[in-house]
């Protein structure tokens, strides 16, 4: 029975994460980019000013919902982690260094996708009795497209994926790392994870937003500083790493194709890991975006677009360069 389930899962996974994934992720991202006049490039300076400015803006104490910056930090807290480290390592191992280049492309078009889904989440969000907001794909599919059944289906699937599957992936990666680095058993590692996360989760939406507001920027910045130190102390290897990414993406050098080989492997794995990293188009970040309070919906869209940059272009690239530099030594 287990073998049958694994075989069916492998078949479905291979199909979904093959050509359909590239068409949906890159195709939709390109369509939205063209329709908005490549807004993610034209308005990128504004996105930076908006996001950085929100870091220093005081919260309105009478407002029970999340601030825009808390919303993007909540989304980053759910994406910066396994996808940025183990995911990038897997992409390089299977698709070669060139997979990183295609992750950059996914991030570029994903900025437009992230902008649109966050803006829609704001447009069609609803207010709860406790003063907080709820938004996301289930709401704009139901209220915007007028398809409540489809919106309900998405909500159920999303609940299973983000309530069960994704936490299992994250917890497994954490416990495996603790066991490998410190010899801590998976059982003790699981207890430690629960002890650290339970107080935050039980505190509800506000508690998660407050913790993410401080923790997500700190862990991302600390990680980038550490990787920067590695690159500055190994400048030759760093330049070689960047060269291998570019050449591997287009098959310009033999031996950079990964185990599966070739540009196709780099493309497929770059797209897969890019989506797993920034979640642009999956709906998770949009749910967080719909919980924020903004004066105009597009403000949250710009903030979310900048979050894709931080997650994939900054953190994932830092991981990839650190791995490639270490392999060059």
TIPA-115776 format. One record per residue (C-alpha): z, x, y; residue in one letter. Coordinates in Angstrom, 1 decimal. Layout:
! TIPA-115776
zz;xx;yy;rest
Z;X;Y;A .
...
//
This chain:
! TIPA-115776
zz;xx;yy;rest
0.0;0.0;0.0;X .
0.9;2.8;2.4;X .
-2.3;4.6;1.7;X .
-4.3;1.4;2.3;X .
-2.6;0.7;5.6;X .
-3.1;4.3;6.7;X .
-6.8;4.1;5.8;X .
-7.4;0.9;7.7;X .
-5.5;2.3;10.7;X .
-7.6;5.5;10.6;X .
-10.8;3.5;10.5;X .
-9.8;1.2;13.4;X .
-8.5;4.1;15.4;X .
-11.7;6.2;14.9;X .
-13.8;3.3;16.0;X .
-11.8;2.3;19.1;X .
-11.3;5.9;20.2;X .
-14.9;6.8;19.7;X .
-17.9;5.5;21.7;X .
-16.1;2.3;22.7;X .
-13.3;4.2;24.4;X .
-15.7;6.4;26.4;X .
-17.7;3.4;27.5;X .
-14.7;1.4;28.5;X .
-12.7;4.2;30.2;X .
-15.4;6.3;31.8;X .
-17.8;3.4;32.3;X .
-15.4;1.1;34.0;X .
-14.0;3.9;36.0;X .
-17.4;4.9;37.3;X .
-18.3;1.2;38.0;X .
-15.2;0.8;40.1;X .
-15.8;4.1;41.8;X .
-19.3;3.1;42.8;X .
-18.2;-0.4;43.9;X .
-15.5;1.1;46.1;X .
-17.6;3.9;47.5;X .
-15.6;6.5;45.6;X .
-12.5;5.4;47.4;X .
-10.4;7.9;45.4;X .
-12.2;10.7;47.2;X .
-12.7;9.2;50.6;X .
-9.1;8.0;51.0;X .
-7.4;10.7;49.1;X .
-5.7;12.2;52.2;X .
-4.4;8.8;53.1;X .
-3.1;8.4;49.5;X .
-1.2;11.7;49.9;X .
0.3;10.6;53.3;X .
1.3;7.2;52.0;X .
2.9;8.6;48.8;X .
4.8;11.5;50.5;X .
5.8;9.3;53.4;X .
7.4;6.8;51.0;X .
9.6;9.5;49.6;X .
11.5;9.7;53.0;X .
11.4;6.1;53.9;X .
14.7;4.2;53.7;X .
15.0;1.2;51.4;X .
15.6;-2.2;52.8;X .
19.0;-3.1;51.4;X .
18.2;-6.8;51.6;X .
15.3;-6.4;49.3;X .
16.0;-6.7;45.6;X .
12.7;-5.4;44.4;X .
11.5;-1.9;43.8;X .
10.1;0.3;46.6;X .
6.5;1.4;46.2;X .
7.6;5.0;45.6;X .
10.1;3.8;42.9;X .
7.3;1.9;41.3;X .
5.0;4.9;40.9;X .
8.0;7.0;39.8;X .
8.8;4.5;37.1;X .
5.2;4.6;35.9;X .
5.3;8.5;36.0;X .
8.5;8.5;34.1;X .
6.8;6.6;31.3;X .
3.7;8.9;31.2;X .
4.9;12.4;32.1;X .
6.2;13.7;28.8;X .
4.6;13.6;25.4;X .
1.1;13.0;26.6;X .
1.3;15.9;29.0;X .
2.6;18.5;26.5;X .
2.0;17.5;22.9;X .
-1.1;15.5;23.8;X .
-2.7;18.4;25.7;X .
-1.8;20.8;22.9;X .
-3.5;18.5;20.4;X .
-6.6;18.1;22.6;X .
-7.0;21.8;22.9;X .
-6.4;22.4;19.2;X .
-9.0;19.8;18.1;X .
-11.5;19.8;21.0;X .
-11.0;23.3;22.3;X .
-10.3;24.3;26.0;X .
-13.2;22.2;27.1;X .
-11.3;19.1;26.4;X .
-9.2;19.8;29.5;X .
-12.3;19.5;31.7;X .
-13.0;16.0;30.4;X .
-9.4;15.1;31.1;X .
-10.1;16.0;34.7;X .
-13.1;13.7;34.7;X .
-11.0;10.9;33.2;X .
-8.4;11.5;35.9;X .
-11.0;11.3;38.6;X .
-12.5;8.0;37.5;X .
-9.0;6.9;36.5;X .
-7.9;7.1;40.1;X .
-10.2;4.2;40.9;X .
-9.1;2.2;37.8;X .
-5.4;2.9;38.7;X .
-6.1;1.8;42.3;X .
-7.7;-1.5;41.3;X .
-5.1;-2.5;38.6;X .
-2.2;-1.7;40.9;X .
-3.7;-3.7;43.8;X .
-4.4;-6.7;41.5;X .
-0.8;-6.5;40.2;X .
0.4;-6.8;43.8;X .
-2.0;-9.7;44.5;X .
-1.0;-11.8;41.6;X .
2.7;-10.9;41.2;X .
5.4;-13.6;40.9;X .
8.9;-13.7;42.2;X .
11.9;-14.0;39.8;X .
15.1;-15.8;40.7;X .
17.0;-12.5;41.0;X .
14.7;-11.5;43.9;X .
12.6;-9.0;41.8;X .
8.9;-9.2;41.2;X .
6.8;-9.2;38.0;X .
3.1;-8.3;37.9;X .
0.5;-6.6;35.8;X .
-2.6;-7.4;33.7;X .
-1.0;-10.5;32.0;X .
-0.5;-12.0;35.4;X .
-3.8;-11.3;37.0;X .
-5.7;-12.2;33.9;X .
-3.8;-15.5;33.8;X .
-3.7;-16.3;37.5;X .
-6.6;-14.4;38.8;X .
-9.2;-15.0;36.1;X .
-7.8;-18.4;35.1;X .
-7.4;-17.3;31.5;X .
-3.7;-17.9;30.6;X .
-4.3;-17.7;26.8;X .
-5.9;-14.3;27.2;X .
-3.1;-13.2;29.5;X .
-0.6;-14.3;26.9;X .
-2.4;-12.3;24.2;X .
-2.3;-9.2;26.3;X .
1.4;-9.7;27.0;X .
2.2;-9.9;23.3;X .
0.1;-6.9;22.4;X .
1.4;-4.9;25.4;X .
5.0;-5.8;24.4;X .
4.4;-4.4;20.9;X .
2.7;-1.3;22.1;X .
5.0;-0.4;24.9;X .
8.2;-1.9;23.4;X .
7.9;-0.4;20.0;X .
5.0;2.0;19.4;X .
5.2;4.2;22.5;X .
9.0;4.6;22.4;X .
8.6;5.6;18.8;X .
6.1;8.3;19.7;X .
8.3;9.6;22.6;X .
11.5;9.6;20.5;X .
9.8;11.3;17.6;X .
8.5;14.1;19.9;X .
11.9;14.5;21.4;X .
13.8;14.7;18.1;X .
11.2;17.0;16.6;X .
11.5;19.4;19.6;X .
15.3;19.3;19.4;X .
15.1;20.1;15.7;X .
12.6;22.9;16.1;X .
14.3;24.5;19.1;X .
18.0;24.0;18.3;X .
18.2;22.9;14.7;X .
19.5;19.5;15.6;X .
18.9;16.9;12.9;X .
16.7;13.9;13.7;X .
19.6;11.6;13.3;X .
21.7;13.4;15.8;X .
18.7;13.7;18.1;X .
18.2;10.0;17.9;X .
21.8;9.4;18.8;X .
21.4;11.7;21.8;X .
18.3;9.9;23.0;X .
20.0;6.5;22.7;X .
23.1;7.8;24.6;X .
21.0;9.1;27.5;X .
18.6;6.1;27.8;X .
20.9;3.1;27.0;X .
22.9;3.2;30.3;X .
19.6;3.2;32.3;X .
17.8;0.5;30.2;X .
20.9;-1.8;30.1;X .
21.1;-1.6;33.9;X .
17.8;-3.5;34.2;X .
14.8;-3.0;36.5;X .
16.8;-1.7;39.5;X .
18.7;0.9;37.5;X .
15.4;2.2;35.9;X .
13.8;2.4;39.4;X .
16.7;4.3;40.9;X .
16.9;6.8;38.1;X .
13.1;7.3;38.0;X .
13.0;7.8;41.8;X .
14.9;11.0;41.5;X .
14.3;12.1;37.9;X .
10.5;11.9;37.7;X .
9.7;13.9;40.8;X .
12.3;16.5;39.9;X .
11.1;17.1;36.3;X .
7.5;17.2;37.4;X .
8.1;19.7;40.2;X .
10.4;21.9;38.1;X .
7.7;22.0;35.3;X .
5.0;22.9;37.8;X .
7.1;25.7;39.3;X .
7.8;27.2;35.9;X .
4.1;27.1;34.9;X .
3.2;28.6;38.3;X .
5.5;31.5;37.6;X .
3.7;32.1;34.3;X .
0.3;32.1;36.0;X .
1.4;34.4;38.8;X .
2.7;36.9;36.3;X .
-0.4;36.7;34.2;X .
-3.3;36.4;36.7;X .
-6.0;37.9;34.5;X .
-5.2;35.6;31.6;X .
-5.0;32.6;34.0;X .
-8.5;33.3;35.3;X .
-9.8;33.6;31.7;X .
-8.1;30.3;30.8;X .
-9.9;28.5;33.6;X .
-13.2;30.1;32.6;X .
-12.7;29.0;29.0;X .
-12.1;25.4;30.1;X .
-15.4;25.3;32.0;X .
-17.4;27.1;29.4;X .
-15.9;25.1;26.5;X .
-16.7;21.8;28.2;X .
-20.4;22.4;28.1;X .
-20.6;24.6;25.0;X .
-21.5;27.7;27.0;X .
-19.5;30.1;24.8;X .
-19.2;30.1;21.0;X .
-15.8;29.7;19.5;X .
-14.5;27.3;22.1;X .
-15.3;24.1;20.4;X .
-12.1;23.6;18.5;X .
-11.8;22.7;14.9;X .
-14.2;19.8;15.1;X .
-16.6;21.9;17.1;X .
-19.0;21.4;20.0;X .
-19.1;19.5;23.2;X .
-18.6;16.1;21.5;X .
-15.2;17.1;20.2;X .
-14.2;18.3;23.7;X .
-15.5;15.1;25.3;X .
-13.8;12.7;22.8;X .
-10.5;14.5;22.8;X .
-10.4;15.0;26.6;X .
-11.0;11.2;27.1;X .
-8.4;10.3;24.5;X .
-5.7;12.5;25.8;X .
-6.6;11.8;29.4;X .
-6.0;8.1;28.9;X .
-2.8;8.7;26.8;X .
-1.5;10.9;29.7;X .
-2.1;8.8;32.8;X .
-2.5;5.3;31.2;X .
-5.1;4.3;33.9;X .
-6.5;1.0;32.7;X .
-3.9;0.4;29.9;X .
-1.7;-1.8;32.1;X .
1.6;0.0;31.9;X .
1.5;1.5;35.4;X .
0.2;-1.8;36.8;X .
3.3;-3.6;35.5;X .
5.5;-1.2;37.4;X .
3.2;-1.5;40.5;X .
3.6;-5.2;40.4;X .
7.3;-4.9;40.8;X .
7.2;-3.1;44.2;X .
7.4;-4.5;47.7;X .
4.6;-3.5;50.0;X .
3.2;-4.8;53.3;X .
-0.3;-4.8;51.8;X .
-1.4;-4.7;48.1;X .
-3.8;-1.7;48.6;X .
-0.9;0.4;49.7;X .
0.5;0.3;46.1;X .
-3.1;1.0;44.9;X .
-3.3;4.2;46.8;X .
0.2;5.3;45.6;X .
-0.8;4.6;42.0;X .
-4.1;6.5;42.4;X .
-2.1;9.5;43.6;X .
0.2;9.1;40.5;X .
-2.8;9.7;38.3;X .
-3.5;12.9;40.1;X .
0.1;14.1;39.6;X .
0.1;13.2;36.0;X .
-3.2;14.5;34.8;X .
-4.7;16.9;37.3;X .
-1.3;18.6;38.0;X .
1.0;18.3;35.0;X .
-1.6;18.3;32.2;X .
-3.5;21.1;33.8;X .
-0.3;23.1;34.0;X .
0.4;22.6;30.3;X .
-3.2;23.5;29.4;X .
-3.1;26.7;31.4;X .
0.3;27.7;30.0;X .
-1.0;27.2;26.4;X .
-4.2;29.1;27.0;X .
-2.4;32.0;28.8;X .
0.1;32.2;25.9;X .
-2.8;32.3;23.4;X .
-4.5;35.0;25.4;X .
-1.5;37.3;25.2;X .
//
